[in-house]
Amino acid sequence: MDARGRGLVALCATEITSWGTLYYAFPVLLGPITADTGWSSTAAVGAFSLGAIVSALVGVVVGRLLDRFGPRRVMTTGSVVGALGLVAVALAPGLAVFYLAWALVGVGQAATFYPPAFAAITGWYGPDRLRPLTTVTLVAGFASTVFAPLTAALVGALSWRDAYLVLALVLAVVTVPLHAVFLRVPWTAAVAAPGTAEDTARSVLRSPRFLGLAAVMALAGFGLYSATINLVGLLEARGASLDLAAIGLGLIGAGQVAGRLLYGPLARRTGPAARVAAVLAVGGALVVLVGVLPGPVWLVIAVAVLAGACRGMHTLLQASVVADRWGTISFGRVNGVFTAPTTVAIALAPAGGVLVAELVGGFPAGYVALGGLALVAGLAALQL
């Protein structure tokens, strides 16, 4: 196995660990946190959402640093910051410090989650990037499968604070050495003649096509993620038991994995514009269908799983669309800006989906509205 292969294996391990500890552990620990502290769920989730928003904003700076220094230094530092952030979350004496701690976690997320990993793979593999990109997202897609039960076991034996301290240790022990040792791949991100890289990046970032594509990806991301994360409420509104609704939500993960497996064949048969439009529009139409189907519940779940497949493809669109459209010069910087709106939209998706449902009279109508957003985004993408 060459250096790139070792780096890819390391990223698979660090992505699943980073997502598991810095993201998927929180929903499991939310109940114990509110029970112990007396904070409302809304207040606690607000801190978590703040971390995601900080991640989106800091991601723009991280992109510049990736172009300059490569992934090894950036992602190793991000691992350290993320672990320190989790320690701060565990030790937070009050809600204000809890918010500040999650802001620090957000900085760690920006330097360890998908965008820097995608930049690393794009720099290492160039035009052969699709298969390794798919590999990383497939492995990281099991982060909740691994870390949700692990976190539940920890909080069953320890307090939520001690559970977060253990997770901080896991994050540090796994990701810091892997990033530091195995990301020593020669940094071959595309470069341009002196002075032209800045001009190229500035030209792309200011182009109407870039701004429009970033907007439609964020709009569709909000619709698709809001719909899939709030599936339990929709299924209960259709008469499903909580246990069956939870199974339906779990099957969404399988749908995402299937979507990522199908993305490669789709990419080989379509151009960038058609691919974006198809994934977003089909995903939006499926979400609308979930909202209008009265039953039976198994059919609603089956359609929701198909929508989950489009959500899984949406992740790979994020990973590849910038390089497909504008090449890899200043990729870290350009991709950091491109993914920021979508990261914010996804951060707002859980609460935003509930709010939309409340505004339009329930989850079925909410799904029609959310799917309509993604469908409109897909149709708009045809013009980009």
N, C-alpha and C positions, 0 to 999 in steps of 0.2 A: 504494500500500500504506500503510495507516495504522500508527500506532505499535504497536498490538497485533500486526499482521502482521509488522512488522520484529522485534519482540521474539520472536515465535514462531520466525522463521527463525534468529535468533541462538541461541535455546535448542536448536534442532535441531543446530546446529554445535557448541555447547558441550557438549551431552550426549554426542554421539558421541565427542568428544575427551576429555572427562572419564572416561567409562567405558573408553575405549581405553587411556589412559595410566595411570589410577589402579587399574584392575582387570584388564583382559584382557592387559596386557603381562606380568603376573607369571607366569602359567603357561608362557609361552614362555621366560622368563628363569630359571625355577626350576632347570633342569639346569645352565646355566652358573654360576649362583650357588653351587650345592652343589659343583660340580667345582672352582671357584676357592677357596672358603672352607673346604671340608671339613665344613661343617655338614650335618647329616642333612636329608633332604627333610621329615621330620616337623617338625623345628625351624624350618625356613624357612617352611613352610606355616603353622605356628603363629603366626608374626609377621604373616603376611597375614590370618589369621583374626582376630587381635587387632585389626587395623585395622578390620575389618568390625564387630566388636562395639563398638568405640569409636564408630564411625559411628552405630550404632543408639542408643547412649546419648546422644551429643551431639545427635542428631537431635531429641530432645525439647526441648532448649534452642534449637536452630535454629528449631523451629516457633514458639516464643514470639517470637524476634527477627523472623521473617518477618511475623507479625501486627503488630508494632510499627513496623518500618522498611521493610517491603516487600522484594522479591527483589533489587533492584539492589545495595544495600550488602552484603547477606548473601552473595549468590553471587559477587560480585567478591572479597570477603574470602576466601571459600572457595577460589576459584581460586588466590589468592596462597598461602594456607596449603598447599593441595595441591601446588603446584609446589615450595615449600620442603621439604615432606615428602619428595618424590621426590629432591631434592638430598641430604637427610639419609640416605635409603636408599642412594644411590650412594656416599656418603662414609663410611658406617658402618664403623668399624674392627673391631668385634666384634659378637657376637650380641646382647648387651644393648642396644647402641645401635641395632642393626637393629630390634629390637622397639619401642624408643621412637620410631624414625623411622616405623614403620608405624602407631603410635598417632597420630602427627601427620598422616599421610596419611588416617587414619580421620576426623579432624576435617574435613579438606578434602572428603572424600567426603560427609559429612553435609550440607555446605553447597553441594554442586554436583550431586549425583545426582538421582534421580527425585523424591523428596519435595519439595524446594524448587521444582523446575520445575513439579511438579503444583500446588503452592500458588500459584505465579505465574499459571499458566494459569487456575486456578479463580477467582482474584481478577480477572483481566482479562476473562474471557469469561462468568462466571456460568453461567446455564442452558445456554449454547451451548458448554460446555467439552468435550464428548465428542470432537468431530472434531479440535480441536487437541491434545487429550491423545493421541488415537490417532496423530496425525501425529508427535509427538515420540517416542513409543515405537517407531514403525515405523522412523524414521531411526536412533535410538540402537541399535535391534536389529542394525544392521550394524557396530557398534563392533568386534566381534571380527573381522569380515570385513576391515575396513580395517587395524586395528592389530596383529593377530596376524602377518600377513606383513611389515608394516612393522617390527615389533619383531624378527622373525627376520632381516630384512635388516640391521638395525642391529647385532645381536649377531654377525652373520656378518663384519662389517667392524670392529667395535669390541669392547671388553670389555663385560661386563654393566653395570659401573659407568658407563662412558661412554654406553652406550645409555640408561640411566636419566637421565643428565644431559641428553641430547638430548630425551628424552620430557618432562622437566621444562620445558625451553625451549619445546617445542611447546605444552604445556598453558598456559604463561604467555602466550605470544604470541597464541594463538587465543582463549582464554577470558577473560582479564582485560579486554582492550579491548571485546570483544563484550558482556560483562556490564555493564561500566561505561557504555558508550555506548548500547546498544540496549535495555536494560531500564528506560529512563526512561519507562515507561508509567505514567500516573496510577494510583496504587494504590487500587483500588476494592473491596478485599476487604470482605465484608459486615461492618457494624458494628452495635452495639446501643447503647441508651441508656447513659449513664455508669453504671458499676457492674454492669450486667447481663451484659456480655460475660464477665466473670470467673465470674459465677453460672452462666451458660449452659454454659461450658466445664467447670466443676466438676461440674455436674449430668450432663453427657454422660459424662465420664471415670469417674464413680462408678456409672454405670448397669450393671446386670447384662448387658443386651443388648450394650453396647459392649465390656465385658470378654470376654463370650462370643464375640463376632464377631472380636475381635482374636486370641483363642486359636485359633479354628478356621482363620483365615487363616494363622496361623503353623504350625499342625500340617499343614495341607494344603500350604503352601509347602515345608516340609521334605520331605514325601513326594514331591511333584512334582519339585522341584529335585534331590533326591538321585537319583531315578530317571533323570532326563534326563542329568545330568552324569556318571553312572556307566554309561552305555549300552555303552561299549566292553567293559567286563568282562562284562556280560550277553551280548553278541553273541559274544564269544570262547567263553563257556561253551556257546553253542549251535552252535559249530563254525565261526564266521566267521573269516576271516583278519583280521589287524590292519588292513590297508588297507581292507577292506570295512567293518570296525567303525568306522573313522575316518570313512568316507563316511556311515555311518548317523548318527554323532554330528553331522556337519555338516548333515544333512538336518533335524535337530531345530530348527536355527535357522530353516529355511524354514517348518517347522510353526508356530513361534512367530509369525512374521510373518503367516501365514495366519490364525492365531487372533485376532490383533489386528485384522485386517481384518474378521473375522466378528463381532467384539464389538459393533459399532454396530448391525447388524440385530438381534442378540440383545437388546441393551439396549432397543430400541424395542418389542420384543414381550413383555418380561417385567418384573416388578417387582423391586426390589432383593433381596428375600429369595429369590425363586425363582431369580434369576440367580446369586447366590452359591452356592446349594445345587447348581444344575445344573452349573456349571463345576467345582466341587470334586468332586462325586460322580462325574460322568462321567470327569474326569481320573483319579480314583482307580481306577475300574473298568478304565480302559484300561491303567493301570500294572499292575494285577493280571493282566490278560490278557497283557501282555508277559511277565510272569513264568511263566505257565502254558503258553504256546504252545511246543511243542517245535520248531517250524519250519513251513515253510522259512524261512530267514533273511530273505528279502525280505518275508515277511508280518510277521515280528517287527518289522522296521524300519518297515513301513507303520503298524503299530499304535503304535509308539513316536513316530512323527511326529504322529499324532493326539493322543497324550498331550502332545507338545510344544505343540500348538495350545492345549490347555487351560492349559498353563503360561504361554503368551503372554497368554491372557485373564486369568490370575491377576494379572499386572502391572496391567492396566487396572482390575480390581476394586480393587486397592490405591489406584489413582488416584482412583476415583470413589465408592466405597461410603460413605465418611464424609459427603461432601456430599449423596449421594442419601438417606441415612438421617437426618442431623442438620443439614443446611443448611451454610452457609459462615461463620457467625459463629465467630470464633476458630479458623478452619480450620487455620492453620499449627500452632497448639499441639495441637489435637485430633488432627490427622493425624500429627503427629510422634510422639505417644504411640502411636497406633494402629499405625503401621508399624514401631515399634521391635522388637516380638517377632518379626515376620516377617523383618526384616533379620538378627536374630541367628540365626533358624532357617536362613535361606538361607546365612549364613556357615558354619554347621556342616554344611551338606548334603553337600559333597564327601566329607569324612572320615566323617561320620555314616552315609552310605549304605554305605560300605565296612564300617564297624563292624557295622551291622545285618546285612549279608550274611554276615560272619564268624560272628555270633552264631547265625544260623538255618541255616547250612550251605551257603551259596553265593549267588550273585547271583539265580538264579531264585526261590528262596524269599525272598530279600531283597526282590525286587520285589513279591512278594505281600504282604509285611509293609508295605512303604512305600506301596503302593497302598491297602492296607487303612486306613492312617492317614488318607489323603486322603478315602477313601470315607466313613469314620466322621465326619470333619469336615464333609463335605457334608451328610450326614444330620442332624447336629447343627445345621447352619445353618438347617434348616427350622423349628427352634423359635425362631429369633432374628429 
